[in-house]
Amino acid sequence: MFDERLLEVHSNYAWDHQHMQFALDFAASHNMTGIVLHRNDIVDLIVYPGEYFGAGGEKYSNNLERYRDSYVRAFVAPKRADRPCRARTYVNRLIDQAAQRGLKVYLENKEIYFDDTIPEIHPEVIKNGRLCASHPFWPEFVRVKYEELMVECPGLAGLIVAPATAESRVSIAANKCECDDCKVMTPAQWYQNILTAIHEPLSAAGKRLIVRDFTFTSSDQTAMVDAVVDLPSDIVIALKNTPHDYYPTFPNNPRIGAVGDHDQWIEIDCMGQFYGWGIGASVMLDDMRKRMQYGRDRGATGVMFRTDWEGLEGHTAFDTLNWINVAGGAALSRDLSTTDRSIYRNWLEEQTIVAPGASDADIDDLAGWAQEIIGRTWPIISRSLFVNDCVFSESSCVPVSMADAVWVGEVKDGLMDWDPTARDALSSDATNVWGIVESEDEAMREVIALGRRLAIGHPALSSFGAAKLVEAWDLFRRYVQIFQLSVQGVFLTRHLVDQDRAGQPVESRFVERWSRTVQELDALADKLKEFYRSTDFGYPVYMLLDGERVATLSESLRAEAPRRVVDELTPA
């Protein structure tokens, strides 16, 4: 059993009272230990810091007292005024409600973050038009911020922070300043300065600091984690189960088990930012079990399950079949020997889609039936959104051109930095490309075959439940078809381009398949546009099943293909 088993809310649902009541109830009913509110600016919405807005008293009990001494200056700041007073009330109420259920609350953010007025108050942090990461103001600012947070939210369990990402507003990992101080400051110095400024006020208040490994390259990861290893051992290190980001085809994060004498937590995404958002359903129980076992074997004491994503507001794993991932993760984090069938049974009963009067044996058989079908979604997605284990999509959306797809797979989200054997995974040679084409066809055949089995139904499934599953599978099938044709179109085009550049002949099967694929993409784009006009799903469905995006890709492939190939195939 992991000591900490946390449910993470990453979208603006963190500020939605009704959703958070559901999240608290779910975490409590699944014997989890706490929740995580993850927003980049969450601390900055709770604290002013008052010191920078004119609250110069020696001691304050809360933001209301700070606001009393600074309301004129605070009111001109777009996100200040009395908003932090209201935010602290919301968070403190949530902390109390969590405690009533036996749950802890952690905040999670990225640092350094700040309100836009801070550089106006301290313009010295801008040098030659760029924010200076090495300026001594930043450790002071961070320290004041967390001293105030400890006063405002005394019931917090702690803070989870990522200091090494370009998604914050200032970080040495993405520093553009070229001043002399920045040139000589090492990443290790910067991380230690900032993290010490956070850790000391938290430690004094008896709260935990958890530092996230959210880095994009192995060198950045080494610099950040090594710096944390040298800090006090009560700092926990949180590591995504895979390096760089939540890519299920990537190897285990290499720093799991290599964090010195620090406790470590493992982070797992359940919604599927990079594997279909649950609209392209993907149940990850086998993967989660293996990843958690790997972490447990290497000393991990906590695990976090992310249920949504900040880049997709109003959508959560709980809206889709990927609910199974959240429930399964909670169960496995308590007992890694929990069976898949028991997880499916729990999900079916939570969804209240079991037919009235179904016997215990019937429900158990239904769970096995669901497992046999829904449990095969990840092998399909792994061959649709990933190409030879490399990332193909842009956060589960199809790329807009061949060049875009190659950049994503080889540069932006490259597997090669973490697995050198993947160097030729996306090569354009004939054998590799034809293998990619066939793999996509196989994934499409499987989703169709499983859909036929699902349509037959099961006697213990309610009519409502059967209809919902058929509807979900129809979206899944459409989604897989988009990637089938998009992947094939991209790599067939790449093969034609590279053969043309090398002055090499192209086999007719590649030219014929390319021509057929772009025509099928055009037809699919039209169907998806009609689907948009004639249906009424939540907006994330139309983001993934986007006829305009498919049409853009098809147009790009025609423009990127060698002119002689396109001209030969274009009727006079």
Helices and strands as residue ranges (DSSP letters): E 4-9, G 12-15, H 17-29, E 34-38, H 42-46, G 50-53, H 63-75, H 83-100, E 104-110, H 117-121, G 123-125, E 126-127, E 130-131, H 137-152, E 158-162, G 172-174, H 180-184, H 187-204, E 208-213, H 218-229, E 236-240, E 264-269, H 285-297, E 302-306, G 317-319, H 323-334, H 340-350, H 360-374, H 377-384, E 386-387, E 390-391, H 402-407, I 408-412, G 420-422, H 430-456, H 463-501, H 508-534, H 539-544, H 547-560, H 563-569
